[in-house]
Amino acid sequence: GGGGNIVSLNSCLSRLRVTVRDPRAVSDSMLGRSGALAVIRKGRTVEVAYGPRAAAVKESLENVLKAHKSAL
């Protein structure tokens, strides 16, 4: 759904938790290609299981979002 769809981003030991504006815009196949082991949807929250890489994925995503925001 793009960076504009992300409301908040958190991680725990094995999952990335993303609150989104429009959950229908989130692509499970794209998440799978990024290495997601599973995608769990709960309303506007999408939990993506990455195993022990969850914190690193969160950090990478935050860096991409910051770079995109500063380019605008």
C-alpha positions as CSV (number, residue, x, y, z in Angstrom):
1,G,0.0,0.0,0.0
2,G,3.0,2.3,0.1
3,G,4.5,4.5,2.9
4,G,1.4,6.7,3.0
5,N,-0.7,3.7,4.1
6,I,1.5,3.2,7.3
7,V,0.1,4.7,10.5
8,S,2.5,3.1,12.9
9,L,5.3,0.5,13.0
10,N,6.5,-1.7,15.9
11,S,8.4,-4.9,16.3
12,C,8.8,-7.6,18.8
13,L,11.1,-10.6,18.9
14,S,9.7,-12.2,15.8
15,R,7.0,-10.0,14.3
16,L,6.6,-6.6,12.6
17,R,3.3,-5.0,13.6
18,V,2.1,-2.3,11.2
19,T,-1.1,-0.3,11.7
20,V,-2.3,0.8,8.2
21,R,-5.0,3.2,6.9
22,D,-6.3,0.6,4.3
23,P,-5.5,-3.1,5.0
24,R,-6.8,-4.0,1.6
25,A,-3.8,-2.2,0.0
26,V,-1.3,-4.5,1.8
27,S,0.0,-7.2,-0.6
28,D,0.6,-10.5,1.0
29,S,2.6,-11.7,-2.0
30,M,4.9,-8.7,-1.7
31,L,5.4,-9.4,2.0
32,G,6.2,-13.0,1.1
33,R,8.8,-11.9,-1.4
34,S,10.4,-9.8,1.4
35,G,10.9,-12.9,3.5
36,A,7.8,-13.0,5.6
37,L,7.0,-16.3,7.1
38,A,3.4,-15.5,7.7
39,V,1.0,-12.5,7.5
40,I,-1.7,-12.1,10.2
41,R,-4.4,-9.5,9.8
42,K,-6.4,-8.0,12.7
43,G,-8.5,-5.1,11.5
44,R,-6.2,-2.3,10.6
45,T,-3.2,-4.1,12.1
46,V,-1.0,-6.4,9.9
47,E,1.4,-8.6,11.8
48,V,4.2,-9.9,9.6
49,A,6.3,-12.8,11.0
50,Y,9.9,-12.5,10.1
51,G,11.5,-14.6,12.9
52,P,14.6,-13.1,14.5
53,R,15.0,-10.6,11.6
54,A,11.9,-8.6,12.6
55,A,13.8,-5.7,14.3
56,A,16.2,-5.4,11.3
57,V,13.3,-5.4,8.9
58,K,11.6,-2.7,11.0
59,E,14.8,-0.6,11.0
60,S,15.2,-1.0,7.2
61,L,11.6,0.0,6.6
62,E,11.9,3.1,8.8
63,N,15.0,4.1,6.9
64,V,13.2,3.8,3.5
65,L,10.2,5.7,4.8
66,K,12.5,8.5,6.2
67,A,14.3,8.7,2.9
68,H,11.1,8.9,0.9
69,K,9.7,11.5,3.2
70,S,12.8,13.7,2.9
71,A,12.7,13.4,-0.9
72,L,9.2,14.9,-1.1
